[in-house]
C-alpha cells in the first residue's frame, strides 16, 4: 500500500500531528496492556511502516510512558488532557496511531482482532472480523 498522510490531535487541541507511511495493519488489540492504556475493551490502532510523525503543534506537550518490563510496549499522550497520541517506534521503523486521534475517517476498516485470547469477556464481539490469539501471521 502506498504512503498515506493522516492528521489528528488530542482532545484539548494542544497537540496536532501529521503521520505519514504505508499502512501495515489496522487492528483492534485486546491485550491487557492496551486495555489498561485506553481504559476500554481494546485499542484500535493504525500501524504505518515505515512511518514518521511531524508534530504540527504542541510537541512539548507530548509525553511517553514506556512499560519497564515490556520489550516493545509504550504509550504517547498529551500532558494537558491525557489523550492517546501516535507513538513512534524508531527501532521498528513504524508509527502506531490511535485511530480515535484522527480528524477524519482513514478510509480503511480494521482487519481483525489481535490478542483475542486476552480479551475481556465483556468486550465487543468479533463482528465478522478475523481473530488472532496474538499477532496475525505475517505475509510471506
C-alpha positions as CSV (number, residue, x, y, z in Angstrom):
1,X,0.0,0.0,0.0
2,X,1.4,3.5,-0.9
3,X,2.3,6.1,1.7
4,X,-0.6,8.0,3.1
5,X,-0.8,11.0,5.4
6,X,-3.1,11.1,8.4
7,X,-3.8,14.2,10.6
8,X,-5.1,14.4,14.0
9,X,-4.7,15.7,17.5
10,X,-5.7,15.5,21.2
11,X,-8.9,16.3,22.9
12,X,-7.9,19.7,24.2
13,X,-6.3,20.8,20.9
14,X,-2.9,21.4,22.3
15,X,-1.2,18.8,20.2
16,X,-1.6,18.4,16.4
17,X,0.2,15.9,14.2
18,X,0.6,14.6,10.6
19,X,1.7,11.0,10.3
20,X,2.9,9.5,7.0
21,X,3.7,6.0,5.9
22,X,2.4,2.8,4.4
23,X,-0.4,1.1,6.3
24,X,0.9,-2.2,7.6
25,X,-2.1,-3.1,9.7
26,X,-5.3,-1.7,11.2
27,X,-6.5,-3.8,14.2
28,X,-8.3,-3.9,17.4
29,X,-5.8,-5.0,20.1
30,X,-7.3,-6.8,23.1
31,X,-4.1,-7.3,25.2
32,X,-4.2,-6.4,28.8
33,X,-1.7,-3.6,28.3
34,X,-3.8,-1.9,25.6
35,X,-6.9,-2.2,27.8
36,X,-5.1,-0.5,30.7
37,X,-3.6,2.2,28.5
38,X,-7.0,3.1,27.0
39,X,-9.4,2.2,29.8
40,X,-11.5,0.4,27.2
41,X,-12.0,-3.2,26.0
42,X,-9.4,-2.8,23.2
43,X,-7.2,-0.3,21.4
44,X,-7.8,0.4,17.8
45,X,-4.6,1.3,16.1
46,X,-3.4,2.1,12.6
47,X,0.2,0.9,12.1
48,X,2.3,2.7,9.5
49,X,5.5,1.0,8.4
50,X,7.8,2.7,7.6
51,X,6.2,5.6,9.3
52,X,7.0,9.1,10.6
53,X,5.3,11.8,12.5
54,X,5.5,15.6,12.2
55,X,4.3,17.4,15.3
56,X,2.4,20.4,13.8
57,X,1.9,22.0,17.3
58,X,2.4,21.1,20.9
59,X,5.3,18.7,20.6
60,X,6.5,20.0,24.0
61,X,3.2,18.6,25.4
62,X,3.8,15.0,24.1
63,X,4.7,12.6,26.9
64,X,5.8,9.0,26.5
65,X,5.5,6.1,29.0
66,X,7.5,3.0,28.4
67,X,6.5,0.0,30.5
68,X,9.8,-1.2,32.0
69,X,9.2,-4.9,31.7
70,X,7.8,-4.8,28.2
71,X,10.1,-5.2,25.2
72,X,8.0,-3.0,22.9
73,X,5.0,-1.5,24.7
74,X,4.9,2.2,25.3
75,X,2.3,4.9,25.0
76,X,2.3,8.6,23.9
77,X,-0.2,11.1,25.2
78,X,-0.9,14.8,25.7
79,X,0.4,16.2,29.0
80,X,-2.6,18.5,29.2
81,X,-5.6,16.2,28.6
82,X,-4.2,12.7,28.6
83,X,-5.4,11.8,25.1
84,X,-3.5,9.0,23.4
85,X,-1.3,10.2,20.5
86,X,0.8,8.5,17.9
87,X,3.8,6.6,19.1
88,X,7.0,6.4,17.1
89,X,8.8,3.0,17.4
90,X,12.0,4.1,15.7
91,X,13.6,0.7,16.3
92,X,10.8,-0.9,14.2
93,X,10.6,2.0,11.7
94,X,6.9,2.3,12.5
95,X,4.3,4.6,13.9
96,X,1.3,3.4,16.0
97,X,-1.6,5.8,15.6
98,X,-4.6,5.5,17.9
99,X,-7.5,5.6,15.4
100,X,-9.6,7.8,17.7
101,X,-7.0,10.6,17.5
102,X,-7.5,11.0,13.7
103,X,-9.5,14.0,12.4
104,X,-11.2,12.1,9.7
105,X,-12.1,8.6,8.6
106,X,-8.9,6.9,7.4
107,X,-10.8,5.3,4.6
108,X,-9.9,1.8,5.9
109,X,-11.6,-0.7,8.2
110,X,-10.0,-2.8,10.9
111,X,-8.6,-6.0,9.5
112,X,-9.1,-8.1,12.7
113,X,-8.8,-8.5,16.4
114,X,-5.3,-9.3,17.8
115,X,-4.6,-10.8,21.2
116,X,-8.1,-12.2,21.2
117,X,-7.2,-14.8,23.7
118,X,-6.5,-12.0,26.2
119,X,-9.9,-10.4,25.5
120,X,-12.0,-9.2,28.4
121,X,-15.3,-11.2,28.4
122,X,-17.3,-8.0,28.5
123,X,-15.6,-6.5,25.4
124,X,-17.1,-6.3,22.0
125,X,-17.8,-9.3,19.8
126,X,-15.7,-10.2,16.8
127,X,-18.4,-8.8,14.4
128,X,-17.2,-10.9,11.5
129,X,-13.6,-9.9,11.6
130,X,-10.8,-12.5,11.9
131,X,-9.4,-13.1,15.4
132,X,-5.8,-14.0,16.3
133,X,-4.6,-15.4,19.6
134,X,-1.7,-12.9,19.5
135,X,-0.3,-11.1,16.4
136,X,-1.7,-12.0,13.0
137,X,0.5,-14.2,10.8
138,X,3.0,-12.1,8.7
139,X,2.6,-12.1,5.0
140,X,5.2,-14.3,3.4
